[in-house]
Amino acid sequence: MPPEPHNPRDFPPFAVTVDIAIFTLVHNELGVVLIRRGATPFLGALALPGGFVKPDEDLLEAAVRELQEETALAIDSADLVQVGAYGAPYRDPRQRVVSVAFAALVANLDKPTGGSDAATAAVYPVYEVLARNAQALAKPNREHLLAFDHGQILDDALKVVTQLIEHTPLATHFCSPTFTLSELRQVYEAVWNEKLDAANFRKRILKAEGFLVPTGDKRLPKGARGRLAETYVCGNVKEISPPLRKPGTYFHEPRKR
């Protein structure tokens, strides 16, 4: 007996949205673009920019459009990395909504401006926001600093960005064309929120074949005193090999007996 033809009315409808986490560095601190919601639900709460996908657009098109509408930021879709999909049944009180999240780490970011249903838009220190959101959710009434499940999405997006600078030369985008190792180390410290040992950082990063190319020149690192430091430029590589792992997230090779 042939199967019955597909009938869309046999399945409950649900909406698809996109959420976008745009990270940048502000005064050597990792920040993320958040909006202040100007509409219900979660009126007045902080949230990631995003919104509903239109029937005639794909996910990346929707992400670029929503980001521009709510923050006035124009981001190339090629810079967006998919974080994951979020579909808990009651994550949105309006209806069943599945959201696909994207992230990007962007240097020289323009100042965001609120638009559409975003009352305001600004860059917030991401580690402080996540800590405050966790504290709010720990209270008996589970107050929301971040709307919906955006605390979970932001935490996941941060992990993605952390891995991006482990595997790609993206951290060099926050340096001048020629830079010292200490200047580059400050970028990693800001993204990882961790102070790094200078000697260990130098040893590990110079192991990455083709990643950094010495210029032969020396200068003082920005804001530093003392000895002149060697300067480098980023090599013509798309991936760092071996990757520069965040301390505590990599494992030593077992010793051979």
Beta strands, then each sheet from edge to edge (+ up, - down):
strand 1: 15-26
strand 2: 29-37
strand 3: 46-47
strand 4: 50-52
strand 5: 81-86
strand 6: 97-105
strand 7: 118-125
strand 8: 179-180
strand 9: 212-219
strand 10: 229-234
sheet 1: 3+ 2- 1+ 4-
sheet 2: 3+ 2- 1+ 6+ 5-
sheet 3: 3+ 2- 7+
sheet 4: 8+ 10- 9+
end
